[in-house]
Amino acid sequence: MTDIHGGQAETVAGDPGAPAGVPGRHASVVSPEVVGLVLRLMPDAAVVVDEAGQIVATNAAAETMFGYPRGGLRGVAVDVLVPDRFRPGHARHRATYATHPTQRPMGAAVELWATRLDGTEFPVDISLAPLGTPERPLTLASVRDLTGRRSEWESGARLAAIVSSSDDAIVSMDLNATLTSWNPGAQRLLGYQPEEILGRPVTRVVPERLRSEVEEALAMVRGGVHLPTRDTVRLHHSGREIDVAESLSLIRDIAGNPVGISALVRDITERKRSERELRRLLVDGQRRERWLGAISEVRLAMLGGGGLEQWLALLVRRLDELTDADAVTVVVAAGDGAHLEVVAVHGPAAPSTGQLVALEGSPEGRVFTSGRTVSSDHPDGAGETTGGGRPLGPALHVPVVTAQGSGGVLSVARLAGGAVFNAEEVRMVESFGQQAGLALELDRAQVDREQLALIGDRERIARDLHDHVIQRLFAVGMSLQAATHAVHDPAAAERIGESIEELDATIRDVRSTIFSLALRPNERAEASPRARILEVASGAATSLGFQPRLQFEGPVDTKVPATLIPDVVAVVREALSNVARHARATQVEVRVAVHDDLAITVTDDGEGIGDTTRSSGLSNMRARAEARGGTMTAQAAGDGSRPGTRIVWRVPLDEA
């Protein structure tokens, strides 16, 4: 420290002319020893300056602060400690202060700067106090370096600017989760003005279902646990939910004690939308792969053999899996020109196979007639429900087109409340409709090939029957007829006559069989009722395991109108199919009688009819009869352990 030279040794109490409580022009006069002691004890840098602006004393802190060696400031003008740009003004301030010396404490809101020996500048805070005598006034300047504090102020100001200008919501709360700050970003994101939300619990902006989760997270943060940023949902002032990413941090005071919690909340609505779109694209891509795989599987199944029923069953099953539908149905023309028949189904809400759908007034009928896809939010018929009583919802119907034109309709439907079929799903179902059309074409071609392969054998058999069997039977009959003239016993003659009649009946049956065998496939499509029934019975032999017996009574081929033939064929086919599926019969007889009405009786020796209310096949046969003004009955036909079943389907011919 540099000593004060030339100062008074005695202490003067003060200026007796100064008012009470106000320091005099020189508040005190102290000895050099006291000043030296004060300088040594001061925590801040201190310099003593005389009225000429010369430094007369300093402490070690001042020499260190300004970068001078020990004693290097003594006798130096105090202006050298002031930056050049401030020196003119500083000289005026010194002159003014010398005229009216007063105490000026630190923190007087005056921005001051000082310069070191190496020329660097730094911010300072200076307090002033008068010393010395009237003859030699002195001023004590205490100097504090504000570099560190200014950096803190600037950091705080920058932080405040960041918080204020951030697009993110930055809020703070006390340890009880009561909101204490709310920046403009929070106002924009969540819609609350600061005066509406400050002092309220943070749960005000949390959905009810997530409040327990938030309480748990806050408790973990209070306990010092670091939580990673997490995606969640927050409530807007309007009540709508907003997707956000939230980060929670513990706020501590200078002593390290927790005093609150801060939350940084960012709007991630667009990111979530992009993620959902990406997931949708991934799902669509996976679905498209499954779609192509299913189409390939159906095509391979058609190329690998089997039949139409097997192909369509695979098609509707795969389509159900791809569309997540509750009902997938394929219908084809029923043959009567007024209905479509369900031939393949899948899904819990699907109808039964064999069920008839009217062409008029149904969406399937519109698609079948127009050949155009029909999509609806709800199917036609507001009262339509599934087997479980639940109403149907969105439906999609696409045409099944063949080379001959419209071959049927492929339909998919969901329960009420299900999603409407989108454009991608429409394209997918239409592609499956094309495969269904291909299956119908392939089945028709396969049937034609099989029938063409049998033509040669049928014609050969027909020729053999005509050329050999009938001729022999006819010859035997002629011989018997000639022999009757030589028989004198009336009983024997009667027996021979009966045998001749039996031979004639046999010849008629053989000729009917020849007629059926000789028909070409395209001719059978327009054949007589008798020929059509023979064909159905022949086709049913494979599933039955034996050939059904047939009996015809009356003018079956001439009196049954063409409009009734599809129903006759359908009833015989359905009856034989029911026997094959349920009866476990060893024989079955079909009797077709034409008198005043048409009666078809199908009798088997199987296990009995059981619960008739659950048979969709019987319901279809009954519906066909009632539509023609007729009846259908089903009852036991035998007794004992195998009661058998007799079905009688009867319609008036004048109503047909």
Secondary structure, 3 states (H helix, E strand, C coil): CCCCCCCCCCCECCCCCCCCCCCCCCCCECCHHHHHHHHHHCCCEEEEEECCCEEEEECHHHHHHHCCCCCCCCCCEHHHHCCHHHHHHHHHHHHHHHHCCCCECCCCCCCEEEECCCCCEEEEEEEEEEEECCCCEEEEEEEEECHHHHHHHHHHHHHHHHHHHCCCEEEEECCCCEEEEECHHHHHHHCCCHHHHCCCEHHHHCCHHHHHHHHHHHHHHHCCCCCCCEEEEEECCCCCEEEEEEEEEEEECCCCCEEEEEEEEEECHHHHHHHHHHHHHHHHHHHHHHHHHHHHHHHHHHHCCCCHHHHHHHHHHHHHHHHCCCEEEEEEECCCCCEEEEEEEECCCCCCCCCEEECCCCHHHHHHHHCCCEEECCCCCCCCECCCCCEEEEEEEEEEEECCEEEEEEEEEEECCCCCCCHHHHHHHHHHHHHHHHHHHHHHHHHHHHHHHHHHHHHHHHHHHHHHHHHHHHHHHHHHHHHHHHCCCHHHHHHHHHHHHHHHHHHHHHHHHHHHHHCCHHHHHCCCHHHHHHHHHHHHHHHHCCCCEEEEECCHHHHCCHHHHHHHHHHHHHHHHHHHHHHCCCCEEEEEEECCEEEEEEEECCCCCCCHHHCHHHHHHHHHHHHCCCEEEEEECCCCCCCCEEEEEEEEHHHC
